[in-house]
């Protein structure tokens, strides 16, 4: 899709949120969070110094903007925030297809 090698990263605040969701009472959310954590094992872990002060979405937006990096998410509100600052967003479409909003330089 992007015709280049990529290194996927996992921010510390995202990992913390996934771990919290993996303990929830709702089986579907728990199952999805555990699956995401399994996928995250293949990512490079990036601890953030001020991740306790920022919300997870704020941390993602800050890193994406500073690193000029695309973001992979299906979160509607986060996609809108990223689009407002011209950060490309990769997302899952129709449960099996990847699509991209924006241009990756």
C-alpha positions in Angstrom: 0.0 0.0 0.0 2.8 2.4 0.9 5.6 0.9 -1.2 8.2 1.3 1.6 9.4 -0.4 4.7 7.7 0.6 7.9 8.5 0.3 11.5 5.4 0.2 13.7 5.6 1.7 17.1 3.6 1.4 20.3 3.4 4.4 22.6 3.5 3.7 26.3 0.1 5.4 26.8 -1.5 3.3 24.1 -0.1 0.1 25.7 -1.4 1.2 29.1 -4.9 1.9 27.7 -5.0 -1.5 25.9 -4.0 -3.3 29.2 -6.8 -1.5 31.0 -9.3 -2.5 28.3 -8.1 -6.1 28.5 -9.4 -6.2 32.1 -12.9 -4.9 31.3 -16.1 -7.0 31.9 -17.3 -6.8 28.3 -16.0 -9.9 26.5 -15.8 -8.3 23.1 -13.8 -5.3 24.3 -11.5 -7.6 26.3 -11.0 -10.0 23.4 -10.2 -7.1 21.0 -7.8 -5.5 23.5 -6.0 -8.8 24.0 -5.7 -9.3 20.3 -4.3 -5.7 19.9 -1.7 -6.4 22.6 -0.6 -9.6 20.8 -0.1 -7.5 17.6 1.7 -4.9 19.6 4.4 -7.4 20.6 5.7 -6.9 17.0 6.0 -3.2 17.4 8.8 -1.1 18.7 7.9 0.2 22.2 8.3 3.9 22.7 8.0 5.2 26.3 6.9 8.8 26.6 8.2 11.1 29.3 5.0 13.0 29.9 2.5 10.2 29.1 0.9 10.4 32.5 -0.1 14.1 31.8 -1.6 13.5 28.4 -4.6 11.6 27.3 -3.8 8.7 24.9 -5.2 10.6 21.9 -3.2 13.7 22.9 0.0 11.7 23.0 -0.7 10.1 19.6 -1.4 13.5 18.0 1.7 15.1 19.6 4.0 12.3 18.4 2.5 12.1 14.9 2.8 15.8 14.5 6.4 16.0 15.8 7.6 12.9 13.9 5.6 13.7 10.8 4.3 10.1 11.0 1.1 8.5 9.8 -1.2 6.9 12.4 -3.1 3.6 12.2 -6.5 4.0 13.9 -10.2 3.5 13.4 -11.1 5.9 16.2 -13.4 8.5 14.5 -12.6 11.4 16.8 -8.9 10.8 16.6 -9.0 10.6 12.8 -10.7 14.0 12.7 -8.1 15.5 14.9 -5.3 14.1 12.8 -7.0 15.2 9.6 -7.2 18.8 11.0 -3.4 18.9 11.3 -2.8 17.1 8.0 -1.5 13.8 9.5 -2.2 10.8 7.2 -4.4 8.1 8.8 -4.4 4.4 7.9 -7.5 2.6 8.9 -9.4 -0.7 8.4 -12.3 -0.6 6.0 -15.0 -3.2 5.6 -13.3 -5.4 8.2 -10.5 -6.6 5.9 -9.3 -3.7 3.7 -6.8 -1.0 4.6 -7.3 2.5 3.4 -5.5 5.8 3.9 -6.6 9.4 4.3 -4.0 11.9 3.4 -0.6 11.8 1.6 2.5 10.2 3.0 5.7 12.0 1.9 
